[in-house]
Amino acid sequence: MWYAIISEDVENSLERRLKVRADHMQRLNELRDAGRLLIAGPHPAIDSEDPGPAGFTGSLVVADFASLEDAQTWADADPYVAAGVYAGVTIKPFKLVLP
């Protein structure tokens, strides 16, 4: 089943994000390569594709997991969690309707 992993950043998270971004992206690429990633990306802090020093306010990942527990375990192991980028993470089942 698909699960939405909705993460909210701490304030001024950009420097922390940049330090562990490669490790974060590696995990997302593994999901993609396994055909389990629907969409992933950050929420810019301003209305811009490249928010520059304004950074980001959080992230959204929608991926396929066997259970909510598996999605939670995966999310808990995110390098952004260990680096203190995220203030909180919410995981919800997601039903793909479109496209």
C-alpha positions in Angstrom: 0.0 0.0 0.0 1.1 3.6 -0.6 2.0 5.7 2.4 2.5 9.5 2.6 5.4 10.5 4.8 4.9 14.1 5.7 7.9 15.7 7.5 8.1 19.2 9.0 11.5 20.8 9.4 12.9 22.6 12.4 13.6 26.3 11.8 16.8 27.0 9.9 17.2 23.4 8.8 19.1 24.1 5.5 22.6 23.6 6.8 21.6 20.3 8.5 19.8 19.2 5.3 22.8 19.8 3.1 25.2 17.8 5.4 23.2 14.6 5.0 21.4 15.1 1.7 23.4 12.5 -0.2 22.5 9.8 2.4 18.9 10.9 2.3 18.8 10.8 -1.5 20.4 7.3 -1.6 17.5 5.9 0.4 15.0 7.5 -1.9 16.9 6.2 -5.0 16.7 2.7 -3.5 12.9 3.0 -3.2 12.8 4.3 -6.8 15.0 1.6 -8.2 12.7 -1.0 -6.5 9.7 0.6 -8.1 8.3 1.6 -4.7 8.6 5.4 -4.9 5.6 7.4 -6.3 6.8 10.9 -5.5 9.3 12.7 -3.2 10.5 16.3 -2.6 10.8 19.1 -0.2 8.5 22.1 0.5 10.4 25.3 -0.3 10.1 28.0 2.4 9.2 30.6 -0.2 7.3 30.4 -3.5 10.3 29.4 -5.6 11.7 26.3 -7.2 15.1 27.3 -5.7 14.5 29.0 -2.3 18.2 29.6 -1.7 19.0 30.5 1.9 15.3 30.5 2.8 15.5 26.7 2.6 12.7 24.3 3.2 9.9 23.7 5.6 9.5 20.0 5.2 9.3 17.1 2.8 6.8 14.7 1.3 7.5 11.1 0.3 4.8 8.8 -1.1 6.1 5.2 -1.3 4.9 1.6 -1.2 5.4 -0.3 2.0 4.0 -3.6 3.3 2.4 -1.9 6.3 2.2 1.3 8.3 4.7 -0.1 10.7 7.2 -0.7 7.8 6.7 2.8 6.6 7.3 4.1 10.1 10.5 2.1 10.5 11.8 3.4 7.2 10.9 7.0 8.1 12.5 6.7 11.5 15.8 5.6 9.9 16.0 8.7 7.6 19.3 10.6 7.9 17.3 13.8 8.2 15.8 12.4 11.4 19.2 11.6 12.9 20.6 15.0 11.8 17.8 16.9 13.6 16.3 18.3 10.3 12.8 17.2 11.1 10.7 18.5 14.0 8.1 15.8 13.3 7.0 13.2 10.9 3.5 12.0 10.2 2.7 8.9 8.2 -0.7 8.2 6.7 -2.0 5.6 4.3 -2.4 7.1 0.8 -4.9 6.0 -1.9 -3.7 6.8 -5.4 -6.7 7.9 -7.5 -5.1 10.0 -10.3 -3.4 10.0 -12.7 
